[in-house]
């Protein structure tokens, strides 16, 4: 473990408006949401519909407007169980976005006979374009799924998801753990909050974050077994932990998702998981990480089918 001091701010003093403005001035567009994400939604499988569920307007901050898209089963059948898939809550976590899109294009139709599906492939398009964990206001969408959320990315997603369905069977939220968590994002968070960061060990491989209130170990195991056919599952560190949390079963840790304001806690689904892929592993490629996210979704749905 090493302590990291961030370049912006004074240790022990939370950021004010000046520090946040300085941070924002250092961000730049590195890739295109319209070209890499939105354009892939021009042709969706039969039986699904494209919905623009909101608009982010960051022009006052020197950024752009971003339409927010969801793809849902065109006929929402109350007799079928409903499953939510989310990606890009942290925009920089690329395989979550591309994995959701690949699942939609290649596999969703096959599962639509059995499930109502709602897929939000990229909740944070500014974060996607600037390769960022936060939004332009230096706020983390994945700690902001709370009542009266101050984060538009989170608030708009919650409002739309709750308008579609009040009873979800499962929610699969697609994420990555990257080397930049230690080099950039955790030090930045500590600086913003006026604390000193202590980095954790980055796990080499895929793992899952379940919900402490409903851990669903068989569900988590089934997902890891499906992913293990595509990529390797992370081993615990010397303390038996992944990212500082104790491993409760191979490749699984637990968070209290609602208390932490996580995207995975936005519904009352009985089966909840957050995927974590490690794209910086020498044993992985971008394509492999996308395939791992697809395998996680399919593994979750296959498990649910076996239970029905």
N, C-alpha and C positions, 0 to 999 in steps of 0.2 A: 504494500500500500504506500502511495506517495501523495503528498499534499501538492496541490496546484494553485497558483495565484493567477488570477485573470488580469488582462492588461487594462481593463476599464474599471474605474471605481477605486475606493479606498477600503482596505480590509476592515471588516467589522462595521461598515456603514452601508446600509441598503442603497440601491440606486435611486436617484431622483429623476426628474424629467430630463435633465441635461445628459446624464449617463445613458438613459434609454435612447435619447436622440442620437448620441454618438454611436452607440451600438447599431442603430438602424442605418446610419449613414455608411457603415462599413459593409452592409449587405448588398449583394448584387444578383441579378438574374443570371443563372447558369444553365438553365434548360427550360423547355417550353411546355407548359401545361396544355395549351390548345393542341400542340402538335403531338405530344407523347401520351396524353390522357384523353382529352375531350374528343379528338378525332377518332379514337378507337371505339367511340360510342355511336358513330354514325350508322353502323350496321350491327344490330343486336339480334339475338336469336328470336325466331318466331315464338309467340306466346309471352314475350316480355315487352315492357314499355319503358321508354326513357322519360324521366321526370327531372325538371329543374326545380329543386326544392328551396333554393335561396340564392342570394347574391351577396358576395363580399365586396365592399367598396372601400378600398384603401387609397383612393386618389389623394385624400387630404394628407396622407403620409408619404406621398411621392411614389406610390405604387399604383396598381391597376385595379380594375373591377374583375371579379372572378365569379362566373356562374358555377353553382354547385349541383352535381348530377347524382341521381340514383337510378338504378334499374330494378324494376319489380315485376313480379308475375302479373300479367295483364288481367287475368281473372283471379281474384283473391278469394279462394274457396275456404269458407269457415270450417269445413270438415277436414281440411288438411292442417298438419302442424306447420308453424311459421318459423323460418330461420333467417337471422340477420347476419350479414357479412360486412365488415367495415375494413377499410384500408386507408393509409395515408393520413391517419390522425396526426402523426408526426410526419410532416411532408418529406423529410430527408430519407425516410426509410423506404427505399425504392421498391423492393420486392413485395412489400405489402400492397402497393398500388398496382404494380404489374401482375402480381399473383391474382388479385381480385379480378382484373381485366381478363387474364388468361382463363381463369375458371369460368367467367361469364361466357367467353367466346367458345370454349372447347368442351365444357362439362355441364354447365348449368341446365341446359335443355334436358339432359338425361335424368336429372333429379327433379325436374319441375312436375313430373307426374305424381310425385310423392309429397312434395313440400311447396308451400308458398315461400318464395325467395325474395329477399330485398338486399340489394348489394349497393353500398356506398363506397366506390373505389378510391376516392381521394377527398377526404374531408378538409385538408389544408393545402389548397393549391399554391398559395404564396410560399409556404414552407417547401413545397415540392420544387418550385422554380428556383428558390434561393438556397436549397439544400439546408433547411433549418428545422430545428425541433420546435421553435416558438413561432408565434404569429408576429406581425410587425410591431405590436405593442409590448413585445418581450414577455408574452404570456404563453403558458404551455397548455394547449388544448386538452392534452391527456391528463391534466389534473383539474379540469374545469367542467366536468359533467356533473353539475350541481344545480340546485334550484337558483333561479335568477343569475345564471352564469354570466360573467362579464366578458366571456370569450365567444365571439360570434360563430366561429367554426363549431364549437360545442353546442351552443344554444340552438342554432338552426338545425343541426343534425338531430338533437333530442326532440325538438318540436315535430319534425317531420316523421321520425320513427314512431313516436307515440300517436301521431295522427293516422298512421297506416294500420297499426295493430296494437291492442292492449295486452295480448297474451302471446309471448314468444316462447318457443320451446328451447331454442339455442341461439347463441351469439358467438361468432368467431371473429376476433379482432386481430388483424395482421400487422405485425411489427418486426423490427430488427434491433439487435444490439450491435453497435459498431465501435471501432476503435476511437472514432470521434466523440463518443460519449465521454471518454476520459480526457481526450486532448482539447475538446472544445465545450461540449454542452454541460457537463457537470461543473467544471470550473466557472463557466458563465453563470450558471444558476446560483452557485455559492456567492459570486460577486454581486449579483443582482439582489440577493437576499441578505447580504452583509455577514456571511459566514465564511469559513475556510473549508474547502472541499478536500475530502480524502477519497481518492479514486478506489474503485473496486476492481477485482480481476475480471477481465472480459472473457466470458465462456467461449470456447472454441466449439461451435456446433449449435444445433437447434435445441430449443427447450420451450417449455410452456409455463404460463402463469395462470394458475387456477384461482378460484375465489374461496377465501377462507370460510365463508358462510355456507357454501355448497361446493365442496371440492370436486365431486364427481370423478373419483380416481379411475374407474373403468373407462370413462369417456376420455380422459387425458391419456391413458395408456393406449387406447385404440388409435388416437391421433399420432402419438409418437411411433407406434408400430408402422403406421402407413408412411410416415415421413422417413423412417429409417431405411425404407426401400429406395429412397432418393438421395438422402444425405445423412451425415452422422449426427448422433444425439450428443449433446454436451455432457461432459463428465463434471462432477462437483470438484471444487478446489480443495485444498488441504484441510479446510475447516468444515467440509461437507456442505458448502454453500454454492449458489449461483447468484451473482450480483449482490452478494452480502446477505442473501436469504437462505435459510436451511432447505435442503432438498428433502421433500416429503415422499417422493417416489422417483424412480429414474427419470431424469429430464423434466422434473416438475417442481416448481415452487408455488407459494400461495401469497396473494395479497388480499386485503379487504377492499374489494374494488369500489364499492360505493363510498366508503369512508375516505378513500384516496382520490375520489373524483375521476376515476378512470372511465374511459369509453366502455370497457367491458361491463361496467356496473350500471349502464344507463337503462337497462330493462330488468325485469324480474325473471329472466329466463332460468330454467332449471339447469341447463348445461351451458357453461360459460368458459371460454378459454381465450388467452392472448398468446399468439405465437411470437417467437423470437428467433429470427434467423441471424447467423453471423456471416455477413458478406465479405469480411476482411480475412477470413480463413484461407490459408494456402490450399485447402482441400475443397474450396468452393469456387463457383463462378456466378456471374449474375443470372445466367440461365438456370443454373442449379438451384439458386435461392428462390427464383420464381416458381420452379417446379416443386420445391419444398412447401411453399405456401399453398399451391394447388392441392398437393397431397394432403395437407392438413385439413383443408375444407372438405375434400372428398372423404377422408378418413373419419371426420366428424359426422358427416351425413350417412356414411355407411353404418357407423355404430348406431345412429338413431334409427335407421331402417331395421337393423337387427333387433332392436328393442320393441318395435311396433307389432 
